[in-house]
């Protein structure tokens, strides 16, 4: 499963927000660091105890391109959904 983060250029580096999950945001000095941080932020956001009843919205269909500044961020298979 893949979620999508909209990338924004900052004065120094970048920041990104998950399109589907309000409040799931991260930053990085480079796009490579931003990608790693987005994976960590997403998996932390989605981590819930096995007995949790929280339902997260499913990812939307996006086309990730450099021009659109959208990052494709995969969910770690070990994160309970």
N, C-alpha and C positions, 0 to 999 in steps of 0.2 A: 504494500500500500504506500502511496506517495502523496504527501501534502505539498502545497505550493506557498512560497514566500515571495512577497513583492519586495524588491531591492530598492533602496534609496541611497543616493550619494550624500555623504555628510562632508563637513569641512575637512575632517581627517578620517578617511575610511568610509565605511558603509554601515547601514543598519537595515534590518529586514523585519517584516511582519507577516505572520501566517495569514493567508487569505481566508481560511476557513475557521481558524481558532482565535477568537478575540482575546487579546492580551498576550499571545505567544509571540514574543519579539526577541531579537538578539542583535549583536553588532560585531564588527570585525574590521581590522586595519586593511585587510586585503579580501578579495572575493573568495580566495581559497580558505582563509580563516573564517569568513562569514559562512561558508558552506558547512564547515565542521561545527561551528557554533550553532547553526540552525538545526543540525541533526541532534545535537545535545539538548537544545531548548525544546524541540518537538518531542523527543522521547521523554524528557523530564515532565513536560506538560501532560502527556498522555499516560504517564505512569500512575496507576491506581491499584489499590489492593484487589486481590482476586474476587472478593465478595462485594466490591463496589457496584453500585447501580447507576453510576454516571454514564451517560451516553453522549459521545462526542459526535459532532457532525462529520459525515463522510466527506472525503476530498471531492472537490469539483473537478471537472475536466478542463485543463488548461494546456496550452502549447507553450512549453518553456523554451524561450530563445533569449539570446543575449540582448537583442533589440528590445524585447518586452521587459527585460530585467525581472524575470521570474525564475526563482530557484526551485528545482524539483528536489524535495527532501524526503528520503525514504524513512519509513517507520522501522525501528529495530524489531525483528521477528520475536524477540523475547519480551517485548512490551505487551502486556495484556490489553486486549481491545474488547 
